[in-house]
Amino acid sequence: MTELDLHRIETERERIRATYLRPVGERPASSARGLHHVAVLCADVERTVRFYEGVLEFPLTEIVENRDYKGSNHFFFDIGNGNLLAFFDFPGLDLGPYAEVLGGLHHIAISVEPERWERLKNNLRSAHVEYQEESGTSIYFRDPDGTRLELIADPLGEMYGLTVL
């Protein structure tokens, strides 16, 4: 990108910020009470359970048949704070590999305590999962199906020293 392009992007960001962002005391309360679950696709249920429960230490909380597709599983992992990470498998469907597309998933960022972050980083290393560490508090990596994840040691509502909530 050229300097002019970057200047235009920053100018547009500032315009949006000035138009829509309200100071904390002036923001309305959210109509939502939290993220119930994010649902992601997987190719192999057991491989997914071994990765999320074994490597990332997210307990499996339930597995049921997917109500929308007979023979498919819908299963859930506890990612803390009353939130769930869910998966579907779609046996018999020829699903392509993970892809970043408009409207699609870029990554899922999950907050963990700093001590646990270090342990999980070691778990990833021991499981031979490649990762990229950023800013001393984030680890980016992919699950067995290519979904990009981030483990972030910053508290909920904060990111790299910036309050975002």
N, C-alpha and C positions, 0 to 999 in steps of 0.2 A: 504494500500500500504506500501511496505517496504521502508526504506531509500534508498536502491539501486534503486528501481523503481522511486522514486521521483527524485533522482539524474539524472537518464536517461532521464526523462521527461524534466527537467530543461536544460540539455545539448542539447536535441533536439530543445527546444524552442530557445535557444541561437544560435544554428546553423541556424535555419530558420530566425531569426532576422538578423543575420549577412549576410545571403545570399540575402534576399529580401527587408528588410526595408531600405529605403533611408531617409536621413535627409530632412527636410521640403524643403529647397531650391533646392534640387536635384530631388524631386519627379516630375514625369510628371503630367500634369493636367488630371483630370478624364475625361473619355469620356461621363459620365452621367451628367445631370444637376440637378438631385435630385430624391428622391423617390416619384413617382407619387401616388401609393397606395399599401398597403398590403391587400390582400383579405383573409378573414377568414370565416369559415363555422359557421352557427348558426342554431338552431332548431326552434326558434320562433322570427319572425321579431319584433313584438311589444315589447316583453320582452327585446330584444337586444337594441331597440331604448330607452326604458325607462332607461336601465342601462347606456348606453353610453352618452345619452343626459341629463338624469336626475341626475345620480350620478356623472359621470365624467365631465359633462358640455362640451361635444364635440357636437357642433350643427350638426344635420342631414342636409345634403346639397342636397341630391337627392335620389330618389328611382325609379328604372326602372325595366322592365322585363329583366332577364338574357338572353342575346342573344343566349347562348349555351344550354339552358334548359327551355323549355316552362313551364310557371307556377312558375318559380323560380324568386325570387327578387334579385336584385343587388343594394345595397344601401351604401351610403357614409357618413362619419363623418369628419368634419374639425378638424384636430389635430394640426393646426398652421403651419406657415412658408410655406404655399402652399402645404402641405402634407395631404393625406387622409388615413383614415382607412376604408376599404370596407368590406362588408359581402355579402355572398350568403346564401340563404336557399334552400334546395333541397327537397321540399315536395314530399312524395311518395317514397323516397329512404330510405333504412334502414341504416342510418349512425351510426357508433359506437361512443362511447364516445371519448373525446380528449385523445390522446396518444402521448408520446414523442417517436419518432422513428428517425433513421438516415435519414437525408434529410428533416425532419419535423421541425416544429416550436418549439423552446424552450420557448421564451418569446418575447414580444414586449415592448421595452423601449421607453417611451414618456417623453420628457423634458417639465417641467412646471416651471413657476416662483416660487421661494420659498414661497411667500405669498399664492399663489394658491395651492401649494403642501399641506400646512397646512389645507386649507379649504377642499381640496379633501380628505385628510385623515379623516377629520371629517365627510364628506359625506359618506365615506366607513363605518365608525363606525356607523353612524346613519342608514345606510341601512343594518346593520348586516353582512357586508362582512368581512370575516376574512382576515387579512393581516399580513405580516411580514415586519418590518422596519429594514433596514440595513444601517449602516454607517451614520445615521442621515440625509441622503439625498435620500434614495430609499425606496419605498414601493412596495412589491411584493404581488400580489393577483390574483385571478381567476375571469373571467367573468362568467355569468350564464351557459355557455356551457363548462367551464373548461379551456378556453384559458388563459395562464399565461401572466400577464401584469406587467410592472414596471412603476411607476411614479417616475421620477428622477428630483430632484431640481437643479442638476448641469447644467451649460450652455451647449448648443450644442457644441460638440467637446471636452468636458471635462468629466472625470469620476473619482470621488473620489480623486480629486487633481491632476490627471494625464491628460495631454493633449493627446488626442487620434486622433486629426485631425490636 
